[in-house]
Amino acid sequence: MSYDDEPARENIAQTVAKIMEKLPMPTPLEAHLIPRDLASPLLVALPLTHNVQDFTKALRDAQSVLKPFVRKGTAKLANLASLISWGLRFKAANSVLFALNQGEAPTLTCIADYHLEGPPMIDNMGDTTARHGQHRASYAFPVSKKWQAWMKASGTAMSGIEMGQFLEDNILDVIDPPTSLTLPGIAGAEATEAEHRLIDIARRLEGSYGNASQLMGMAKSFTVNEAADYTVAHNSTTGEATVQIKSEHMDANGQPIRVPKLFLIAIPVFEDGPAYRLPVRFQYRKAGQTVKFFLTLHDPKFARDHAFDEAVQLAKAETGMPLFIGQPEAPN
């Protein structure tokens, strides 16, 4: 075959033209072709280069200008009533509460978009029961200033002046014991369950409860004796101690100061919460010519746990949501 007899060869432009004829033409991007399901990707072929670009994020960002793509964020609420109202406003069948009683500020968290109940249901789109858990409200229980003051003083060694000053500053928290507590181990006919518990504490500590007037008189006697020598005597029958102050600042009567072994205070655990009656143990330790005094709250954890449990159970009852004790998963 001669050169002239060979079939005509195509140039590059002709070859590319034939290939392009076999390729589908790119569809122009029109408003009615934008997928309404924003969970699906938006892929666009560019006419000049035929590169495929992902416009999903741009579309979702544009959509968020008018309204959020999903509900997310954590509301920090100032009281329990607000958290309950928030939960009722946004609750669904899968909404839950998480409560954690640890650290300085116990917390209660509501998750409006929690995972659905039951095992995972996996299909070609993933787990249909899974949720983001991004829409939340949290309430940090504020520990009351009175509770903080007494907890700070509890178990701390104080001089007579320091102890007297503390009692004077906080004497309104001291309450007189009911009749059933005036003598250790003797319960009146109308003593409540809580009073029986206080009676049992007095019996085990071998002491009796002092009253507010007695403590106030004691506090004033200690605060006026700035540089005193102390003589301490203990009455094993009543549980009381007597402290004789030897100083130029003697009171008018010159009588020994009677120190009760126990007294009662009524303070709230959380701000705006109910007051709890707590026994306080009064102790002293002779050190040379002086005495160190200790005011120790008896089992404050019992009151704190009770106050916390009462609050979270109220939230559970008011919202109708399941309550979990612990820390929730991090939001997706």
Secondary structure, 3 states (H helix, E strand, C coil): CCHHHCCCCCCHHHHHHHHHHHCCCCCCCCHHHCCCCCCCCCEEECCCCCCEEECHHHHHHHHHHHCCCCCCEEEEECCHHHHHHHHHHHCCCCCEEEEECCCCCCEEEEECCCCCCCCCCEECCEECCCCCCCEEEEEECCECHHHHHHHHHECCCECHHHHHHHHHHCHHHEECCCHHHCCCCCCCCCCCHHHHHHHHHHHHHCCCECCHHHHHHHHHHHHCCCCCEEEEEECCCCCCEEEEEECCCCCCCCCCEEECCEEEEEEECECCCCEEEEEEEEEEEEECCEEEEEEEECCHHHHHHHHHHHHHHHHHHHHCCCEEECCCCCCC
